[in-house]
Amino acid sequence: MQNAFWWSIKSFKSGCSKRSICKSSYFDEDSFGEILKAAKLVADIDPKILFILQPNYLDMNKGIIEDCLRYQKLCAKILKDVRILLKCIS
């Protein structure tokens, strides 16, 4: 099932325009390998495409913000613009 997911992402690449963005929502149980794989797919299209990391707000107490900052730094090695989008709940 997971291979079919990544295959569909790769096949989608050809239809992307230069004005695209990519938002990667992730959870505490997601591996950095999956996030890096998504970042590499975006970089293959165009490393200037905006890449947004959005952690699951339910995992905020599990150190996910620190992980997100680390992921941002690593993804920024292959992408020009990596941002973090936090959802605030009141």
NUPA-404953 format. One record per atom (N, C-alpha, C, O): residue number from 1; x, y, z; residue in one letter. Coordinates in steps of 0.02 Angstrom, whole numbers, plus 50000, padded with zeros to 5 digits. Example, Ala and Ser with C-alpha at 12.3 -4.5 7.8 and 13.67 -1.06 7.14 Angstrom:
NUPA-404953
<num: 1	xx: 50660	yy: 49716	zz: 50390	residu: a>;
<num: 1	xx: 50615	yy: 49775	zz: 50390	residu: a>;
<num: 1	xx: 50660	yy: 49835	zz: 50390	residu: a>;
<num: 1	xx: 50712	yy: 49834	zz: 50423	residu: a>;
<num: 2	xx: 50642	yy: 49888	zz: 50354	residu: s>;
<num: 2	xx: 50684	yy: 49947	zz: 50357	residu: s>;
<num: 2	xx: 50645	yy: 50002	zz: 50394	residu: s>;
<num: 2	xx: 50670	yy: 50057	zz: 50402	residu: s>;
***
This chain:
NUPA-404953
<num: 1	xx: 50041	yy: 49940	zz: 50000	residu: m>;
<num: 1	xx: 50000	yy: 50000	zz: 50000	residu: m>;
<num: 1	xx: 50043	yy: 50063	zz: 50000	residu: m>;
<num: 1	xx: 50030	yy: 50110	zz: 49963	residu: m>;
<num: 2	xx: 50095	yy: 50062	zz: 50042	residu: q>;
<num: 2	xx: 50138	yy: 50121	zz: 50047	residu: q>;
<num: 2	xx: 50175	yy: 50133	zz: 49981	residu: q>;
<num: 2	xx: 50184	yy: 50191	zz: 49961	residu: q>;
<num: 3	xx: 50197	yy: 50080	zz: 49948	residu: n>;
<num: 3	xx: 50232	yy: 50089	zz: 49884	residu: n>;
<num: 3	xx: 50186	yy: 50121	zz: 49832	residu: n>;
<num: 3	xx: 50208	yy: 50161	zz: 49791	residu: n>;
<num: 4	xx: 50122	yy: 50102	zz: 49834	residu: a>;
<num: 4	xx: 50074	yy: 50132	zz: 49787	residu: a>;
<num: 4	xx: 50068	yy: 50207	zz: 49801	residu: a>;
<num: 4	xx: 50060	yy: 50247	zz: 49754	residu: a>;
<num: 5	xx: 50071	yy: 50226	zz: 49863	residu: f>;
<num: 5	xx: 50067	yy: 50297	zz: 49882	residu: f>;
<num: 5	xx: 50125	yy: 50335	zz: 49852	residu: f>;
<num: 5	xx: 50115	yy: 50387	zz: 49820	residu: f>;
<num: 6	xx: 50187	yy: 50311	zz: 49862	residu: w>;
<num: 6	xx: 50245	yy: 50346	zz: 49836	residu: w>;
<num: 6	xx: 50247	yy: 50345	zz: 49760	residu: w>;
<num: 6	xx: 50270	yy: 50393	zz: 49729	residu: w>;
<num: 7	xx: 50222	yy: 50291	zz: 49729	residu: w>;
<num: 7	xx: 50218	yy: 50289	zz: 49657	residu: w>;
<num: 7	xx: 50171	yy: 50343	zz: 49631	residu: w>;
<num: 7	xx: 50187	yy: 50377	zz: 49582	residu: w>;
<num: 8	xx: 50114	yy: 50352	zz: 49665	residu: s>;
<num: 8	xx: 50066	yy: 50403	zz: 49642	residu: s>;
<num: 8	xx: 50096	yy: 50473	zz: 49650	residu: s>;
<num: 8	xx: 50082	yy: 50517	zz: 49609	residu: s>;
<num: 9	xx: 50135	yy: 50484	zz: 49702	residu: i>;
<num: 9	xx: 50168	yy: 50549	zz: 49711	residu: i>;
<num: 9	xx: 50217	yy: 50561	zz: 49654	residu: i>;
<num: 9	xx: 50219	yy: 50615	zz: 49625	residu: i>;
<num: 10	xx: 50257	yy: 50510	zz: 49638	residu: k>;
<num: 10	xx: 50306	yy: 50517	zz: 49584	residu: k>;
<num: 10	xx: 50272	yy: 50531	zz: 49517	residu: k>;
<num: 10	xx: 50296	yy: 50571	zz: 49477	residu: k>;
<num: 11	xx: 50216	yy: 50497	zz: 49505	residu: s>;
<num: 11	xx: 50182	yy: 50508	zz: 49441	residu: s>;
<num: 11	xx: 50148	yy: 50576	zz: 49439	residu: s>;
<num: 11	xx: 50138	yy: 50603	zz: 49384	residu: s>;
<num: 12	xx: 50132	yy: 50604	zz: 49496	residu: f>;
<num: 12	xx: 50102	yy: 50670	zz: 49500	residu: f>;
<num: 12	xx: 50151	yy: 50725	zz: 49483	residu: f>;
<num: 12	xx: 50132	yy: 50780	zz: 49461	residu: f>;
<num: 13	xx: 50216	yy: 50711	zz: 49492	residu: k>;
<num: 13	xx: 50268	yy: 50762	zz: 49482	residu: k>;
<num: 13	xx: 50264	yy: 50796	zz: 49414	residu: k>;
<num: 13	xx: 50276	yy: 50856	zz: 49408	residu: k>;
<num: 14	xx: 50248	yy: 50758	zz: 49363	residu: s>;
<num: 14	xx: 50250	yy: 50786	zz: 49296	residu: s>;
<num: 14	xx: 50197	yy: 50841	zz: 49286	residu: s>;
<num: 14	xx: 50205	yy: 50883	zz: 49241	residu: s>;
<num: 15	xx: 50145	yy: 50841	zz: 49326	residu: g>;
<num: 15	xx: 50093	yy: 50892	zz: 49319	residu: g>;
<num: 15	xx: 50102	yy: 50953	zz: 49362	residu: g>;
<num: 15	xx: 50061	yy: 50999	zz: 49361	residu: g>;
<num: 16	xx: 50155	yy: 50955	zz: 49401	residu: c>;
<num: 16	xx: 50166	yy: 51012	zz: 49446	residu: c>;
<num: 16	xx: 50194	yy: 51072	zz: 49408	residu: c>;
<num: 16	xx: 50233	yy: 51066	zz: 49361	residu: c>;
<num: 17	xx: 50172	yy: 51130	zz: 49430	residu: s>;
<num: 17	xx: 50197	yy: 51191	zz: 49400	residu: s>;
<num: 17	xx: 50248	yy: 51223	zz: 49447	residu: s>;
<num: 17	xx: 50257	yy: 51201	zz: 49504	residu: s>;
<num: 18	xx: 50281	yy: 51274	zz: 49423	residu: k>;
<num: 18	xx: 50332	yy: 51309	zz: 49463	residu: k>;
<num: 18	xx: 50300	yy: 51349	zz: 49520	residu: k>;
<num: 18	xx: 50335	yy: 51371	zz: 49565	residu: k>;
<num: 19	xx: 50235	yy: 51358	zz: 49518	residu: r>;
<num: 19	xx: 50200	yy: 51397	zz: 49570	residu: r>;
<num: 19	xx: 50170	yy: 51351	zz: 49622	residu: r>;
<num: 19	xx: 50126	yy: 51371	zz: 49659	residu: r>;
<num: 20	xx: 50194	yy: 51291	zz: 49627	residu: s>;
<num: 20	xx: 50168	yy: 51242	zz: 49674	residu: s>;
<num: 20	xx: 50197	yy: 51252	zz: 49744	residu: s>;
<num: 20	xx: 50250	yy: 51282	zz: 49752	residu: s>;
<num: 21	xx: 50161	yy: 51226	zz: 49794	residu: i>;
<num: 21	xx: 50188	yy: 51220	zz: 49862	residu: i>;
<num: 21	xx: 50175	yy: 51149	zz: 49884	residu: i>;
<num: 21	xx: 50133	yy: 51114	zz: 49856	residu: i>;
<num: 22	xx: 50210	yy: 51128	zz: 49935	residu: c>;
<num: 22	xx: 50200	yy: 51062	zz: 49963	residu: c>;
<num: 22	xx: 50193	yy: 51069	zz: 50038	residu: c>;
<num: 22	xx: 50236	yy: 51098	zz: 50071	residu: c>;
<num: 23	xx: 50138	yy: 51044	zz: 50066	residu: k>;
<num: 23	xx: 50128	yy: 51044	zz: 50138	residu: k>;
<num: 23	xx: 50131	yy: 50972	zz: 50162	residu: k>;
<num: 23	xx: 50092	yy: 50930	zz: 50139	residu: k>;
<num: 24	xx: 50176	yy: 50959	zz: 50208	residu: s>;
<num: 24	xx: 50184	yy: 50892	zz: 50234	residu: s>;
<num: 24	xx: 50160	yy: 50891	zz: 50307	residu: s>;
<num: 24	xx: 50194	yy: 50916	zz: 50352	residu: s>;
<num: 25	xx: 50101	yy: 50863	zz: 50318	residu: s>;
<num: 25	xx: 50075	yy: 50855	zz: 50385	residu: s>;
<num: 25	xx: 50102	yy: 50789	zz: 50412	residu: s>;
<num: 25	xx: 50102	yy: 50738	zz: 50376	residu: s>;
<num: 26	xx: 50124	yy: 50789	zz: 50474	residu: y>;
<num: 26	xx: 50151	yy: 50726	zz: 50500	residu: y>;
<num: 26	xx: 50134	yy: 50718	zz: 50573	residu: y>;
<num: 26	xx: 50115	yy: 50765	zz: 50608	residu: y>;
<num: 27	xx: 50141	yy: 50656	zz: 50595	residu: f>;
<num: 27	xx: 50124	yy: 50636	zz: 50663	residu: f>;
<num: 27	xx: 50187	yy: 50611	zz: 50698	residu: f>;
<num: 27	xx: 50238	yy: 50597	zz: 50666	residu: f>;
<num: 28	xx: 50183	yy: 50604	zz: 50762	residu: d>;
<num: 28	xx: 50240	yy: 50582	zz: 50803	residu: d>;
<num: 28	xx: 50268	yy: 50515	zz: 50778	residu: d>;
<num: 28	xx: 50328	yy: 50504	zz: 50780	residu: d>;
<num: 29	xx: 50224	yy: 50471	zz: 50755	residu: e>;
<num: 29	xx: 50247	yy: 50404	zz: 50735	residu: e>;
<num: 29	xx: 50277	yy: 50403	zz: 50664	residu: e>;
<num: 29	xx: 50306	yy: 50352	zz: 50644	residu: e>;
<num: 30	xx: 50272	yy: 50457	zz: 50626	residu: d>;
<num: 30	xx: 50302	yy: 50459	zz: 50560	residu: d>;
<num: 30	xx: 50377	yy: 50463	zz: 50566	residu: d>;
<num: 30	xx: 50404	yy: 50495	zz: 50611	residu: d>;
<num: 31	xx: 50411	yy: 50430	zz: 50520	residu: s>;
<num: 31	xx: 50484	yy: 50430	zz: 50523	residu: s>;
<num: 31	xx: 50512	yy: 50488	zz: 50483	residu: s>;
<num: 31	xx: 50481	yy: 50514	zz: 50437	residu: s>;
<num: 32	xx: 50572	yy: 50509	zz: 50502	residu: f>;
<num: 32	xx: 50605	yy: 50562	zz: 50464	residu: f>;
<num: 32	xx: 50618	yy: 50540	zz: 50393	residu: f>;
<num: 32	xx: 50619	yy: 50581	zz: 50347	residu: f>;
<num: 33	xx: 50628	yy: 50476	zz: 50383	residu: g>;
<num: 33	xx: 50639	yy: 50450	zz: 50315	residu: g>;
<num: 33	xx: 50582	yy: 50467	zz: 50268	residu: g>;
<num: 33	xx: 50593	yy: 50482	zz: 50210	residu: g>;
<num: 34	xx: 50520	yy: 50463	zz: 50294	residu: e>;
<num: 34	xx: 50462	yy: 50480	zz: 50252	residu: e>;
<num: 34	xx: 50460	yy: 50554	zz: 50235	residu: e>;
<num: 34	xx: 50443	yy: 50573	zz: 50179	residu: e>;
<num: 35	xx: 50477	yy: 50596	zz: 50284	residu: i>;
<num: 35	xx: 50478	yy: 50668	zz: 50272	residu: i>;
<num: 35	xx: 50533	yy: 50686	zz: 50223	residu: i>;
<num: 35	xx: 50523	yy: 50726	zz: 50177	residu: i>;
<num: 36	xx: 50591	yy: 50656	zz: 50232	residu: l>;
<num: 36	xx: 50647	yy: 50669	zz: 50186	residu: l>;
<num: 36	xx: 50631	yy: 50644	zz: 50116	residu: l>;
<num: 36	xx: 50650	yy: 50676	zz: 50067	residu: l>;
<num: 37	xx: 50597	yy: 50588	zz: 50111	residu: k>;
<num: 37	xx: 50577	yy: 50562	zz: 50045	residu: k>;
<num: 37	xx: 50531	yy: 50612	zz: 50009	residu: k>;
<num: 37	xx: 50539	yy: 50624	zz: 49949	residu: k>;
<num: 38	xx: 50483	yy: 50640	zz: 50046	residu: a>;
<num: 38	xx: 50439	yy: 50690	zz: 50017	residu: a>;
<num: 38	xx: 50478	yy: 50752	zz: 49995	residu: a>;
<num: 38	xx: 50466	yy: 50780	zz: 49942	residu: a>;
<num: 39	xx: 50525	yy: 50774	zz: 50038	residu: a>;
<num: 39	xx: 50566	yy: 50833	zz: 50021	residu: a>;
<num: 39	xx: 50609	yy: 50820	zz: 49958	residu: a>;
<num: 39	xx: 50617	yy: 50864	zz: 49917	residu: a>;
<num: 40	xx: 50635	yy: 50760	zz: 49952	residu: k>;
<num: 40	xx: 50675	yy: 50743	zz: 49893	residu: k>;
<num: 40	xx: 50633	yy: 50742	zz: 49829	residu: k>;
<num: 40	xx: 50655	yy: 50764	zz: 49776	residu: k>;
<num: 41	xx: 50571	yy: 50717	zz: 49835	residu: l>;
<num: 41	xx: 50526	yy: 50718	zz: 49777	residu: l>;
<num: 41	xx: 50512	yy: 50789	zz: 49755	residu: l>;
<num: 41	xx: 50510	yy: 50804	zz: 49695	residu: l>;
<num: 42	xx: 50502	yy: 50834	zz: 49803	residu: v>;
<num: 42	xx: 50490	yy: 50905	zz: 49786	residu: v>;
<num: 42	xx: 50553	yy: 50935	zz: 49756	residu: v>;
<num: 42	xx: 50550	yy: 50970	zz: 49706	residu: v>;
<num: 43	xx: 50611	yy: 50920	zz: 49785	residu: a>;
<num: 43	xx: 50674	yy: 50947	zz: 49759	residu: a>;
<num: 43	xx: 50688	yy: 50923	zz: 49688	residu: a>;
<num: 43	xx: 50718	yy: 50959	zz: 49649	residu: a>;
<num: 44	xx: 50666	yy: 50862	zz: 49672	residu: d>;
<num: 44	xx: 50675	yy: 50837	zz: 49604	residu: d>;
<num: 44	xx: 50636	yy: 50878	zz: 49553	residu: d>;
<num: 44	xx: 50656	yy: 50885	zz: 49496	residu: d>;
<num: 45	xx: 50579	yy: 50905	zz: 49575	residu: i>;
<num: 45	xx: 50539	yy: 50947	zz: 49530	residu: i>;
<num: 45	xx: 50572	yy: 51016	zz: 49525	residu: i>;
<num: 45	xx: 50587	yy: 51040	zz: 49471	residu: i>;
<num: 46	xx: 50582	yy: 51047	zz: 49584	residu: d>;
<num: 46	xx: 50612	yy: 51113	zz: 49587	residu: d>;
<num: 46	xx: 50628	yy: 51129	zz: 49660	residu: d>;
<num: 46	xx: 50583	yy: 51133	zz: 49701	residu: d>;
<num: 47	xx: 50692	yy: 51137	zz: 49678	residu: p>;
<num: 47	xx: 50710	yy: 51150	zz: 49747	residu: p>;
<num: 47	xx: 50685	yy: 51217	zz: 49774	residu: p>;
<num: 47	xx: 50692	yy: 51231	zz: 49834	residu: p>;
<num: 48	xx: 50657	yy: 51259	zz: 49730	residu: k>;
<num: 48	xx: 50630	yy: 51323	zz: 49753	residu: k>;
<num: 48	xx: 50557	yy: 51319	zz: 49773	residu: k>;
<num: 48	xx: 50528	yy: 51369	zz: 49796	residu: k>;
<num: 49	xx: 50525	yy: 51261	zz: 49764	residu: i>;
<num: 49	xx: 50456	yy: 51253	zz: 49785	residu: i>;
<num: 49	xx: 50451	yy: 51257	zz: 49861	residu: i>;
<num: 49	xx: 50491	yy: 51226	zz: 49896	residu: i>;
<num: 50	xx: 50404	yy: 51296	zz: 49885	residu: l>;
<num: 50	xx: 50394	yy: 51304	zz: 49957	residu: l>;
<num: 50	xx: 50373	yy: 51237	zz: 49988	residu: l>;
<num: 50	xx: 50326	yy: 51204	zz: 49964	residu: l>;
<num: 51	xx: 50407	yy: 51216	zz: 50040	residu: f>;
<num: 51	xx: 50393	yy: 51153	zz: 50075	residu: f>;
<num: 51	xx: 50374	yy: 51170	zz: 50147	residu: f>;
<num: 51	xx: 50414	yy: 51199	zz: 50184	residu: f>;
<num: 52	xx: 50313	yy: 51153	zz: 50166	residu: i>;
<num: 52	xx: 50288	yy: 51170	zz: 50232	residu: i>;
<num: 52	xx: 50282	yy: 51107	zz: 50274	residu: i>;
<num: 52	xx: 50252	yy: 51057	zz: 50253	residu: i>;
<num: 53	xx: 50310	yy: 51109	zz: 50333	residu: l>;
<num: 53	xx: 50303	yy: 51055	zz: 50382	residu: l>;
<num: 53	xx: 50249	yy: 51074	zz: 50432	residu: l>;
<num: 53	xx: 50253	yy: 51128	zz: 50462	residu: l>;
<num: 54	xx: 50199	yy: 51031	zz: 50441	residu: q>;
<num: 54	xx: 50147	yy: 51045	zz: 50490	residu: q>;
<num: 54	xx: 50140	yy: 50985	zz: 50536	residu: q>;
<num: 54	xx: 50114	yy: 50933	zz: 50517	residu: q>;
<num: 55	xx: 50165	yy: 50992	zz: 50598	residu: p>;
<num: 55	xx: 50157	yy: 50937	zz: 50646	residu: p>;
<num: 55	xx: 50086	yy: 50931	zz: 50670	residu: p>;
<num: 55	xx: 50049	yy: 50981	zz: 50671	residu: p>;
<num: 56	xx: 50067	yy: 50872	zz: 50690	residu: n>;
<num: 56	xx: 50001	yy: 50860	zz: 50719	residu: n>;
<num: 56	xx: 49998	yy: 50896	zz: 50787	residu: n>;
<num: 56	xx: 50039	yy: 50883	zz: 50831	residu: n>;
<num: 57	xx: 49950	yy: 50940	zz: 50794	residu: y>;
<num: 57	xx: 49946	yy: 50979	zz: 50856	residu: y>;
<num: 57	xx: 49931	yy: 50936	zz: 50917	residu: y>;
<num: 57	xx: 49944	yy: 50957	zz: 50973	residu: y>;
<num: 58	xx: 49905	yy: 50876	zz: 50908	residu: l>;
<num: 58	xx: 49892	yy: 50831	zz: 50965	residu: l>;
<num: 58	xx: 49957	yy: 50802	zz: 50993	residu: l>;
<num: 58	xx: 49958	yy: 50776	zz: 51049	residu: l>;
<num: 59	xx: 50011	yy: 50805	zz: 50954	residu: d>;
<num: 59	xx: 50075	yy: 50779	zz: 50976	residu: d>;
<num: 59	xx: 50121	yy: 50833	zz: 51004	residu: d>;
<num: 59	xx: 50180	yy: 50819	zz: 51016	residu: d>;
<num: 60	xx: 50096	yy: 50892	zz: 51016	residu: m>;
<num: 60	xx: 50138	yy: 50949	zz: 51037	residu: m>;
<num: 60	xx: 50176	yy: 50935	zz: 51102	residu: m>;
<num: 60	xx: 50231	yy: 50960	zz: 51111	residu: m>;
<num: 61	xx: 50147	yy: 50896	zz: 51147	residu: n>;
<num: 61	xx: 50180	yy: 50883	zz: 51211	residu: n>;
<num: 61	xx: 50231	yy: 50827	zz: 51207	residu: n>;
<num: 61	xx: 50262	yy: 50810	zz: 51257	residu: n>;
<num: 62	xx: 50241	yy: 50799	zz: 51149	residu: k>;
<num: 62	xx: 50287	yy: 50743	zz: 51141	residu: k>;
<num: 62	xx: 50354	yy: 50764	zz: 51110	residu: k>;
<num: 62	xx: 50391	yy: 50722	zz: 51086	residu: k>;
<num: 63	xx: 50369	yy: 50828	zz: 51111	residu: g>;
<num: 63	xx: 50432	yy: 50852	zz: 51084	residu: g>;
<num: 63	xx: 50432	yy: 50858	zz: 51008	residu: g>;
<num: 63	xx: 50485	yy: 50861	zz: 50977	residu: g>;
<num: 64	xx: 50374	yy: 50859	zz: 50979	residu: i>;
<num: 64	xx: 50370	yy: 50861	zz: 50906	residu: i>;
<num: 64	xx: 50395	yy: 50927	zz: 50877	residu: i>;
<num: 64	xx: 50417	yy: 50929	zz: 50820	residu: i>;
<num: 65	xx: 50391	yy: 50981	zz: 50916	residu: i>;
<num: 65	xx: 50416	yy: 51046	zz: 50892	residu: i>;
<num: 65	xx: 50491	yy: 51043	zz: 50882	residu: i>;
<num: 65	xx: 50517	yy: 51067	zz: 50832	residu: i>;
<num: 66	xx: 50526	yy: 51013	zz: 50930	residu: e>;
<num: 66	xx: 50599	yy: 51006	zz: 50923	residu: e>;
<num: 66	xx: 50616	yy: 50963	zz: 50863	residu: e>;
<num: 66	xx: 50663	yy: 50978	zz: 50826	residu: e>;
<num: 67	xx: 50578	yy: 50909	zz: 50853	residu: d>;
<num: 67	xx: 50588	yy: 50867	zz: 50793	residu: d>;
<num: 67	xx: 50576	yy: 50907	zz: 50730	residu: d>;
<num: 67	xx: 50614	yy: 50902	zz: 50681	residu: d>;
<num: 68	xx: 50524	yy: 50947	zz: 50730	residu: c>;
<num: 68	xx: 50506	yy: 50987	zz: 50672	residu: c>;
<num: 68	xx: 50562	yy: 51036	zz: 50654	residu: c>;
<num: 68	xx: 50578	yy: 51045	zz: 50595	residu: c>;
<num: 69	xx: 50591	yy: 51067	zz: 50704	residu: l>;
<num: 69	xx: 50647	yy: 51113	zz: 50691	residu: l>;
<num: 69	xx: 50707	yy: 51076	zz: 50661	residu: l>;
<num: 69	xx: 50741	yy: 51101	zz: 50617	residu: l>;
<num: 70	xx: 50719	yy: 51016	zz: 50687	residu: r>;
<num: 70	xx: 50773	yy: 50975	zz: 50660	residu: r>;
<num: 70	xx: 50759	yy: 50955	zz: 50588	residu: r>;
<num: 70	xx: 50803	yy: 50958	zz: 50545	residu: r>;
<num: 71	xx: 50697	yy: 50934	zz: 50574	residu: y>;
<num: 71	xx: 50677	yy: 50915	zz: 50507	residu: y>;
<num: 71	xx: 50683	yy: 50974	zz: 50459	residu: y>;
<num: 71	xx: 50704	yy: 50966	zz: 50401	residu: y>;
<num: 72	xx: 50664	yy: 51033	zz: 50483	residu: q>;
<num: 72	xx: 50668	yy: 51093	zz: 50441	residu: q>;
<num: 72	xx: 50741	yy: 51106	zz: 50420	residu: q>;
<num: 72	xx: 50755	yy: 51120	zz: 50362	residu: q>;
<num: 73	xx: 50786	yy: 51100	zz: 50468	residu: k>;
<num: 73	xx: 50857	yy: 51112	zz: 50453	residu: k>;
<num: 73	xx: 50883	yy: 51062	zz: 50403	residu: k>;
<num: 73	xx: 50921	yy: 51080	zz: 50358	residu: k>;
<num: 74	xx: 50864	yy: 50999	zz: 50410	residu: l>;
<num: 74	xx: 50889	yy: 50947	zz: 50364	residu: l>;
<num: 74	xx: 50858	yy: 50953	zz: 50295	residu: l>;
<num: 74	xx: 50892	yy: 50945	zz: 50244	residu: l>;
<num: 75	xx: 50793	yy: 50968	zz: 50292	residu: c>;
<num: 75	xx: 50760	yy: 50976	zz: 50227	residu: c>;
<num: 75	xx: 50787	yy: 51038	zz: 50191	residu: c>;
<num: 75	xx: 50789	yy: 51039	zz: 50129	residu: c>;
<num: 76	xx: 50807	yy: 51089	zz: 50228	residu: a>;
<num: 76	xx: 50833	yy: 51150	zz: 50198	residu: a>;
<num: 76	xx: 50900	yy: 51139	zz: 50163	residu: a>;
<num: 76	xx: 50923	yy: 51182	zz: 50126	residu: a>;
<num: 77	xx: 50931	yy: 51082	zz: 50173	residu: k>;
<num: 77	xx: 50992	yy: 51066	zz: 50137	residu: k>;
<num: 77	xx: 50978	yy: 51050	zz: 50064	residu: k>;
<num: 77	xx: 51023	yy: 51056	zz: 50022	residu: k>;
<num: 78	xx: 50916	yy: 51029	zz: 50049	residu: i>;
<num: 78	xx: 50899	yy: 51011	zz: 49979	residu: i>;
<num: 78	xx: 50845	yy: 51056	zz: 49950	residu: i>;
<num: 78	xx: 50833	yy: 51056	zz: 49890	residu: i>;
<num: 79	xx: 50811	yy: 51095	zz: 49993	residu: l>;
<num: 79	xx: 50758	yy: 51140	zz: 49971	residu: l>;
<num: 79	xx: 50775	yy: 51211	zz: 49992	residu: l>;
<num: 79	xx: 50806	yy: 51222	zz: 50045	residu: l>;
<num: 80	xx: 50754	yy: 51260	zz: 49952	residu: k>;
<num: 80	xx: 50771	yy: 51330	zz: 49966	residu: k>;
<num: 80	xx: 50727	yy: 51362	zz: 50019	residu: k>;
<num: 80	xx: 50749	yy: 51407	zz: 50055	residu: k>;
<num: 81	xx: 50664	yy: 51339	zz: 50026	residu: d>;
<num: 81	xx: 50616	yy: 51372	zz: 50071	residu: d>;
<num: 81	xx: 50576	yy: 51319	zz: 50109	residu: d>;
<num: 81	xx: 50528	yy: 51290	zz: 50082	residu: d>;
<num: 82	xx: 50595	yy: 51307	zz: 50171	residu: v>;
<num: 82	xx: 50560	yy: 51258	zz: 50214	residu: v>;
<num: 82	xx: 50533	yy: 51296	zz: 50274	residu: v>;
<num: 82	xx: 50570	yy: 51328	zz: 50312	residu: v>;
<num: 83	xx: 50468	yy: 51292	zz: 50283	residu: r>;
<num: 83	xx: 50435	yy: 51329	zz: 50338	residu: r>;
<num: 83	xx: 50396	yy: 51281	zz: 50382	residu: r>;
<num: 83	xx: 50379	yy: 51225	zz: 50363	residu: r>;
<num: 84	xx: 50382	yy: 51304	zz: 50442	residu: i>;
<num: 84	xx: 50343	yy: 51266	zz: 50491	residu: i>;
<num: 84	xx: 50277	yy: 51301	zz: 50501	residu: i>;
<num: 84	xx: 50275	yy: 51362	zz: 50511	residu: i>;
<num: 85	xx: 50223	yy: 51264	zz: 50498	residu: l>;
<num: 85	xx: 50156	yy: 51290	zz: 50509	residu: l>;
<num: 85	xx: 50128	yy: 51257	zz: 50571	residu: l>;
<num: 85	xx: 50116	yy: 51196	zz: 50571	residu: l>;
<num: 86	xx: 50117	yy: 51296	zz: 50623	residu: l>;
<num: 86	xx: 50089	yy: 51269	zz: 50685	residu: l>;
<num: 86	xx: 50016	yy: 51288	zz: 50690	residu: l>;
<num: 86	xx: 49997	yy: 51344	zz: 50674	residu: l>;
<num: 87	xx: 49977	yy: 51242	zz: 50711	residu: k>;
<num: 87	xx: 49906	yy: 51256	zz: 50723	residu: k>;
<num: 87	xx: 49898	yy: 51270	zz: 50797	residu: k>;
<num: 87	xx: 49915	yy: 51228	zz: 50839	residu: k>;
<num: 88	xx: 49872	yy: 51327	zz: 50813	residu: c>;
<num: 88	xx: 49861	yy: 51346	zz: 50883	residu: c>;
<num: 88	xx: 49788	yy: 51331	zz: 50901	residu: c>;
<num: 88	xx: 49742	yy: 51346	zz: 50863	residu: c>;
<num: 89	xx: 49780	yy: 51301	zz: 50959	residu: i>;
<num: 89	xx: 49712	yy: 51291	zz: 50984	residu: i>;
<num: 89	xx: 49703	yy: 51329	zz: 51048	residu: i>;
<num: 89	xx: 49750	yy: 51334	zz: 51088	residu: i>;
<num: 90	xx: 49644	yy: 51355	zz: 51058	residu: s>;
<num: 90	xx: 49634	yy: 51394	zz: 51119	residu: s>;
<num: 90	xx: 49585	yy: 51359	zz: 51166	residu: s>;
<num: 90	xx: 49570	yy: 51385	zz: 51220	residu: s>;
***
